């Protein structure tokens, strides 16, 4: 009888772990707003994305969900304080990403105002928003 109770307890524990993991990975829901000309905030394009299964208005949903599953919320990490960046202007483009990635809440703005910000932009482009740049 004890073995049966122990087996039921182990199975229940494994089921909860599986449900918890599935809930975490399925809780990816984003709203991405993109401005081609950051100074002109009136003209924007907005996409939505949900994963597991990939859906929403974003182009390349499946690619974006795979990248988000692999990189997680760290893809949206801010630049470290005091970092030295090259003073290269990459263009006026601006994007804001709001929502959850693997259950973690994010609210991030991307720009192309210097070398570090261009690097952050390129980390999530072109699968999350357009590549950007001065000539785009």
N, C-alpha and C positions, 0 to 999 in steps of 0.2 A: 504494500500500500504506500509506504514512504517513497519507494522508487517511482511509483505512478505520480504522486503529488510533486516530487522533484522534477520529473519529466514535464509535467504540465506547467510548472513554474518557469522552467528554462524556455519552453516553447513560447509562453506568454511574453517573457522578457525579450526574446529574439523578435517576436512580432512587433513589440513596441519600438525596438530599435529600428526595425525596417520601416515602420510607419513614420517615425521621427525623421529618418533620413529622407524618405520620399517627400515628406512635407517641407523639409528644408530646401531640397533641390527644386521643388515645384514652386516655391515662393520667389520666383523671379518675375517681376513686373515693372516695366520701365515706361516712362514718358520722356521722349527725347525731342527737344525743341532746337531747331537750327536756324541761325540767321546768317545769310550769305554776306551781308554788310552789317557788321555788329553795331555800327552807329545808327542804322536804320532799323530799330527794333520793331517797327510796325509790320514789316514784311518778314514773316517767319514760316517755317514748315514744321509740323509736329507729327511724330510717329509714335506708335505704341508697340510694345513688345511684351509678350508673356511666353514663358517656356514650360515645357512638359505638358502638352505638346506645344511646339512653336506656333504662335498665332499673333495677330495684331496687324497694324498697317505698315510696319517697317519692311523695307525690302530686305532680302537675304535673312529672313527670320531664323532659319535652321543654323546658318553659319554663326549668327550673333549668339544664339543660345548655346552652341557648342563652345564658343570662345568665352562666354560668361561662366559656363560650368567649369571650364579649365582655369580661368584666371580669377574668378570670384570678385569680391568687393575690392580687393587690392588694386584692381585695374583703375579704380577711381580715387586712389589715395592722393592726398594733397602733396604738394612739394614740401620738402623739409624746410623748416625755418632757417634762414641765413644762407641758403644755397646760392652759389654764384652761377649766374646764367649768362650765356652770350647775349648780347644786345642786338639780336637779329629779329627784324620784324617779318613775320610770316604771312600776314594778311589780316583783314578785318573780320574774318569769320568768328562766330561765337556759337557755342552749343551749351545747352543745359540738360542734364540727365537727373531725373527725379524718380524715386521708387524704391524697390527692394531688389537686392541681388542675393540669392541663396538665403533669404530671410533677413539680411542686413540692410537697414535703411540707408539710402544715399541721397544726397542733394549736392550736385557738383556742377560747376561752370567751367567750360573749356574755352580757351582763347588761343591765339597764335601770336602773342605780343613779344615773346622772347624765345631763346633757344630751348629753355626748359619746358615752357608751355607748348611749344611746337612738338617736343618729344612726347609729352602727355597726350596731345592730340593724335599723333601718329600711332600711339599704342592702341588706340581704340578705333582708328580709321583704317580702311574704308568700311568695315563691317558694321559700325554703329552709326556713323554719319559720314558725309562726303569728305574726301581727302582735304579739301581746303587749299589755301595758298594764294599768293598775290595774283596769279594768273588764272585761277579757276573761275 
